[in-house]
Amino acid sequence: MNIILIGMSGAGKSTLGVLLAKALGMDFVDTDIVIQQHEGRMLQDIIDHDGVEKFLEIEETIVSDMRLNHCVISTGGSVVYSEKAMNVLKQHGSIIYLHVPFEEIERRLKNITTRGIVIKNGSSLKDVYEERVPLYRKHSDIMIDCSNKDIEQCVREMIVSIQEHHRH
């Protein structure tokens, strides 16, 4: 079984994912890095040159085709737009939504132009946040509120929640 982390850019999926994988003796995979390696360029390049729709197609294909086992998987914030990718991920693990309030996301993402964040033309970060939160809630098995907690607290809470989830 895998543990899949979903949530907004800046929620801490990659940072917490590495620590969670270490704590549980699992492998760690960041789907954004897999996409960059596969495409041979940065996420922002793909979005700038091919557009948001094409990026989402690439993300859906790569994430849906990954065959991972015993991994903590950190996903891109936009993966929840793909029912197909989410269903594949769910078949092979538990999905944890790392919830962070908008104000904190905004603070963490001071320079969002280089982060490879999928924002459709004319949308603000707030629009994206409000559009995605219901999708994160819908697709997750477990929700962890990461607001005003340090990294260690979040990791401990994830471990406890995973253990409880697997008991049921």
DRENDREN-385329 format. One line per 5 residues: for each residue x, y, z of N, C-alpha, C, CB. Coordinates in pm, whole numbers. Glycine has a CB too. Example, Ala and Ser with C-alpha at 12.3 -4.5 7.8 and 13.67 -1.06 7.14 Angstrom:
2
1319:-569:780:1230:-450:780:1320:-330:780:1131:-447:905 ~ 1285:-225:708:1367:-106:714:1290:3:787:1408:-60:572 $
This chain:
168
83:-120:0:0:0:0:88:126:0:-95:0:123 ~ 37:229:-65:106:359:-68:33:459:20:116:412:-213 ~ 102:567:50:40:681:117:56:798:21:106:712:260 ~ -57:857:-17:-55:963:-118:-92:1094:-52:-152:931:-234 ~ -8:1196:-71:-34:1327:-13:-89:1420:-119:94:1386:50 $
-203:1481:-89:-262:1579:-179:-281:1711:-104:-398:1528:-238 ~ -294:1818:-178:-315:1950:-117:-255:2057:-206:-252:1957:23 ~ -276:2181:-166:-229:2295:-243:-77:2299:-252:-280:2424:-182 ~ -26:2365:-354:116:2397:-358:145:2479:-233:155:2477:-491 ~ 254:2445:-168:289:2518:-45:233:2455:81:241:2659:-55 $
155:2348:67:97:2283:186:201:2200:261:-22:2193:146 ~ 312:2167:192:418:2091:258:423:1944:218:402:2100:406 ~ 361:1911:105:355:1769:64:493:1708:46:278:1756:-66 ~ 583:1778:-21:717:1722:-46:799:1715:83:791:1804:-151 ~ 798:1825:158:874:1831:283:827:1724:382:862:1971:347 $
697:1719:405:641:1624:500:651:1482:447:494:1658:532 ~ 637:1466:315:642:1335:253:774:1264:275:616:1346:107 ~ 883:1339:258:1017:1282:279:1031:1234:424:1128:1386:246 ~ 989:1317:519:1001:1282:661:911:1165:698:968:1403:748 ~ 791:1162:641:698:1052:666:755:921:613:560:1081:602 $
811:927:492:871:808:431:985:755:518:922:839:288 ~ 1068:847:567:1178:806:655:1126:740:781:1266:926:692 ~ 1025:803:842:970:754:968:906:616:952:867:851:1022 ~ 850:589:834:780:462:812:864:360:734:650:487:738 ~ 986:398:697:1072:306:621:1018:278:483:1088:177:696 $
959:381:420:903:364:286:984:445:186:754:408:283 ~ 961:420:56:1023:501:-48:945:632:-60:1027:426:-184 ~ 1007:730:-125:940:857:-147:946:894:-295:1005:969:-61 ~ 831:933:-350:825:976:-489:747:1108:-496:757:867:-579 ~ 803:1205:-567:736:1332:-589:692:1335:-735:829:1455:-554 $
561:1336:-761:513:1325:-899:557:1445:-984:361:1313:-902 ~ 574:1562:-923:622:1678:-1000:761:1651:-1057:626:1804:-910 ~ 846:1586:-978:982:1554:-1023:976:1447:-1132:1071:1505:-904 ~ 888:1348:-1115:871:1244:-1217:829:1308:-1350:765:1139:-1172 ~ 736:1402:-1345:690:1472:-1466:806:1549:-1530:572:1570:-1432 $
882:1621:-1448:996:1698:-1501:1098:1607:-1566:1062:1779:-1389 ~ 1128:1493:-1503:1225:1399:-1560:1172:1341:-1691:1255:1286:-1460 ~ 1044:1305:-1691:982:1246:-1809:981:1343:-1927:839:1203:-1776 ~ 952:1470:-1897:941:1572:-2003:1074:1641:-2033:839:1676:-1963 ~ 1172:1624:-1945:1302:1687:-1964:1299:1838:-1951:1355:1650:-2099 $
1202:1889:-1875:1196:2034:-1851:1116:2064:-1724:1132:2106:-1972 ~ 1123:2189:-1681:1057:2229:-1558:906:2237:-1579:1112:2364:-1510 ~ 831:2220:-1470:685:2229:-1476:642:2363:-1534:623:2209:-1337 ~ 707:2470:-1487:669:2604:-1532:688:2618:-1684:752:2710:-1458 ~ 793:2555:-1737:817:2554:-1882:701:2489:-1956:948:2480:-1915 $
656:2375:-1905:546:2302:-1969:421:2391:-1970:517:2167:-1896 ~ 390:2451:-1854:272:2536:-1843:284:2658:-1935:252:2581:-1697 ~ 401:2723:-1934:421:2843:-2016:415:2815:-2165:555:2907:-1983 ~ 474:2704:-2208:484:2677:-2352:371:2591:-2409:613:2610:-2380 ~ 319:2498:-2329:215:2408:-2380:76:2441:-2327:250:2265:-2344 $
71:2520:-2221:-58:2557:-2163:-103:2464:-2052:-163:2560:-2269 ~ -200:2513:-1975:-251:2441:-1858:-316:2308:-1896:-353:2528:-1785 ~ -398:2308:-2001:-469:2185:-2039:-372:2073:-2073:-562:2210:-2158 ~ -270:2105:-2151:-169:2006:-2191:-94:1955:-2068:-69:2067:-2293 ~ -59:2048:-1977:9:2006:-1854:-78:1906:-1778:41:2128:-1764 $
-206:1935:-1765:-297:1847:-1690:-306:1709:-1757:-437:1910:-1679 ~ -303:1706:-1890:-303:1578:-1962:-177:1498:-1931:-314:1601:-2114 ~ -62:1566:-1936:66:1500:-1907:65:1446:-1764:186:1599:-1927 ~ 18:1529:-1671:13:1489:-1530:-77:1367:-1514:-38:1605:-1442 ~ -194:1369:-1575:-288:1257:-1564:-225:1127:-1616:-419:1288:-1640 $
-163:1135:-1733:-102:1016:-1794:9:960:-1706:-46:1050:-1933 ~ 101:1045:-1664:216:999:-1586:173:943:-1451:315:1114:-1566 ~ 85:1015:-1381:41:968:-1250:-40:838:-1262:-44:1077:-1180 ~ -125:830:-1363:-207:709:-1382:-124:587:-1419:-312:733:-1490 ~ -10:610:-1487:74:498:-1531:178:454:-1428:145:537:-1657 $
195:529:-1321:296:492:-1221:252:365:-1148:318:607:-1120 ~ 344:271:-1135:313:150:-1060:405:147:-939:329:21:-1148 ~ 357:199:-828:441:210:-709:386:124:-598:451:356:-664 ~ 477:82:-511:438:0:-398:518:43:-276:458:-150:-428 ~ 452:51:-161:518:86:-36:590:221:-46:619:-24:4 $
520:319:-104:575:452:-127:490:559:-62:588:480:-276 ~ 557:665:-18:488:789:13:498:870:-116:551:867:141 ~ 383:911:-169:378:982:-296:328:1124:-273:287:908:-397 ~ 412:1219:-307:372:1359:-300:324:1397:-440:490:1453:-251 ~ 201:1448:-450:145:1482:-581:146:1632:-604:1:1428:-593 $
132:1671:-730:116:1812:-762:-23:1857:-718:136:1837:-914 ~ -36:1983:-684:-163:2035:-635:-279:2019:-731:-149:2177:-601 ~ -247:2006:-861:-352:2001:-964:-399:1859:-996:-303:2066:-1090 ~ -339:1758:-935:-373:1618:-969:-520:1587:-942:-285:1521:-889 ~ -582:1660:-849:-724:1633:-816:-820:1670:-928:-762:1709:-691 $
-772:1741:-1030:-858:1769:-1145:-881:1644:-1228:-797:1879:-1232 ~ -802:1541:-1206:-814:1418:-1284:-879:1306:-1202:-677:1374:-1335 ~ -1005:1276:-1236:-1075:1162:-1173:-994:1035:-1193:-1219:1145:-1231 ~ -944:1018:-1316:-871:896:-1352:-749:877:-1262:-828:900:-1501 ~ -666:981:-1252:-545:972:-1170:-580:946:-1024:-461:1100:-1183 $
-682:1016:-974:-721:998:-833:-771:857:-806:-829:1100:-795 ~ -846:801:-901:-895:664:-884:-782:563:-882:-994:629:-995 ~ -683:583:-971:-567:494:-973:-491:503:-841:-474:530:-1093 ~ -467:625:-795:-395:644:-669:-469:578:-553:-375:795:-640 ~ -601:596:-550:-684:543:-440:-683:391:-437:-828:594:-453 $
-676:327:-556:-672:181:-562:-547:125:-495:-678:133:-707 ~ -441:206:-492:-312:156:-444:-267:220:-313:-207:177:-549 ~ -361:283:-241:-317:342:-115:-419:431:-48:-194:418:-136 ~ -374:494:59:-457:587:136:-418:729:98:-442:563:290 ~ -519:813:82:-495:951:39:-512:1046:157:-590:990:-76 $
-407:1122:183:-409:1219:293:-411:1360:235:-287:1200:387 ~ -509:1438:275:-518:1578:236:-454:1663:343:-666:1620:213 ~ -348:1735:305:-282:1828:397:-350:1964:382:-126:1838:367 ~ -433:1996:478:-509:2121:472:-433:2236:536:-645:2104:540 ~ -423:2344:463:-361:2467:512:-454:2582:473:-214:2487:455 $
-485:2672:567:-574:2784:533:-515:2873:424:-603:2868:659 ~ -603:2939:349:-559:3019:235:-451:3121:271:-676:3091:175 ~ -470:3191:381:-375:3297:419:-233:3241:434:-419:3364:551 ~ -226:3120:489:-94:3059:510:-33:3013:376:-106:2939:606 ~ -116:2959:288:-70:2919:154:-15:3043:82:-185:2853:70 $
-91:3151:88:-52:3275:21:83:3325:73:-160:3384:41 ~ 101:3313:203:226:3357:265:343:3268:220:214:3354:419 ~ 317:3138:214:423:3044:176:461:3057:28:380:2900:206 ~ 366:3095:-54:388:3102:-199:415:3245:-244:269:3046:-274 ~ 507:3311:-177:537:3450:-211:566:3465:-360:657:3500:-130 $
648:3375:-415:685:3386:-555:625:3272:-634:837:3389:-571 ~ 498:3288:-674:431:3173:-735:458:3156:-884:284:3184:-714 ~ 523:3253:-945:544:3241:-1090:642:3131:-1127:593:3372:-1146 ~ 730:3093:-1034:830:2990:-1067:795:2853:-1010:966:3033:-1014 ~ 685:2842:-941:652:2717:-872:586:2614:-962:562:2746:-758 $
548:2652:-1084:478:2556:-1169:339:2529:-1117:556:2427:-1178 ~ 272:2635:-1074:136:2619:-1022:38:2635:-1137:106:2721:-909 ~ -58:2541:-1143:-156:2543:-1250:-266:2644:-1216:-216:2402:-1272 ~ -256:2761:-1278:-359:2864:-1260:-407:2903:-1399:-304:2989:-1181 ~ -535:2879:-1424:-589:2914:-1555:-590:3066:-1571:-733:2856:-1574 $
-576:3113:-1694:-574:3256:-1720:-695:3325:-1658:-571:3284:-1870 ~ -670:3437:-1590:-778:3512:-1531:-816:3467:-1391:-897:3505:-1618 ~ -758:3356:-1345:-788:3309:-1210:-683:3360:-1113:-795:3156:-1206 ~ -725:3382:-990:-632:3421:-885:-597:3296:-803:-692:3533:-794 ~ -497:3309:-718:-460:3198:-630:-580:3163:-541:-336:3235:-543 $
-652:3263:-496:-771:3241:-411:-877:3159:-487:-832:3377:-365 ~ -897:3191:-616:-992:3116:-699:-952:2968:-704:-1000:3175:-843 ~ -823:2946:-729:-771:2810:-740:-792:2735:-607:-619:2811:-777 ~ -761:2803:-497:-776:2744:-363:-922:2702:-342:-732:2844:-254 ~ -1014:2794:-371:-1156:2765:-346:-1211:2657:-439:-1237:2892:-361 $
-1153:2647:-558:-1194:2545:-653:-1143:2406:-610:-1144:2579:-793 ~ -1023:2403:-554:-960:2274:-523:-997:2214:-388:-814:2290:-528 ~ -1021:2298:-287:-1046:2244:-152:-1157:2138:-151:-1082:2357:-57 ~ -1272:2163:-217:-1375:2058:-219:-1327:1928:-285:-1500:2109:-291 ~ -1240:1941:-387:-1186:1822:-454:-1091:1746:-362:-1113:1862:-585 $
-1007:1820:-288:-917:1754:-193:-998:1679:-88:-823:1858:-125 ~ -1102:1743:-37:-1186:1678:65:-1253:1554:9:-1293:1776:118 ~ -1305:1565:-113:-1378:1455:-177:-1288:1332:-198:-1434:1500:-312 ~ -1165:1355:-239:-1078:1243:-275:-997:1185:-159:-984:1286:-381 ~ -997:1254:-44:-908:1208:64:-975:1107:157:-860:1326:146 $
-892:1018:210:-937:924:313:-915:985:450:-861:789:302 ~ -814:1069:459:-772:1129:587:-743:1276:560:-645:1056:647 ~ -786:1363:651:-749:1504:638:-667:1545:760:-876:1594:623 ~ -553:1608:733:-468:1658:841:-466:1810:831:-322:1599:833 ~ -501:1876:939:-496:2022:941:-355:2063:982:-603:2083:1038 $
-282:2123:888:-141:2158:913:-122:2303:958:-60:2133:788 ~ -233:2372:986:-217:2512:1024:-161:2525:1165:-352:2586:1014 ~ -69:2617:1180:-5:2647:1310:55:2525:1379:-105:2710:1401 ~ 109:2433:1300:178:2318:1358:316:2311:1297:99:2185:1334 ~ 412:2263:1375:545:2247:1314:548:2115:1238:658:2252:1423 $
656:2098:1162:669:1982:1075:659:1850:1152:803:1988:1001 ~ 726:1842:1265:724:1718:1344:583:1683:1390:817:1731:1466 ~ 507:1786:1433:369:1763:1476:286:1705:1362:305:1894:1527 ~ 301:1763:1244:225:1717:1126:259:1572:1093:253:1807:1004 ~ 387:1539:1096:431:1402:1065:374:1304:1168:586:1393:1062 $
384:1340:1296:329:1253:1402:180:1230:1382:355:1313:1541 ~ 108:1339:1351:-37:1329:1330:-69:1239:1211:-98:1469:1309 ~ 11:1249:1105:-11:1164:988:8:1017:1024:85:1203:874 ~ 113:986:1099:141:848:1136:27:790:1218:273:838:1214 ~ -20:866:1317:-131:821:1401:-257:799:1316:-160:923:1514 $
-287:893:1228:-407:883:1143:-400:763:1049:-424:1011:1061 ~ -281:737:995:-262:622:904:-286:492:981:-119:623:841 ~ -230:483:1101:-248:363:1183:-395:340:1215:-165:372:1313 ~ -464:448:1252:-607:437:1282:-685:397:1158:-661:570:1338 ~ -653:459:1046:-722:431:918:-708:284:879:-668:522:805 $
-589:227:901:-565:89:860:-628:-11:956:-417:64:850 ~ -664:33:1077:-733:-54:1170:-878:-74:1127:-727:3:1312 ~ -934:26:1057:-1078:21:1023:-1106:-54:894:-1133:160:1012 $
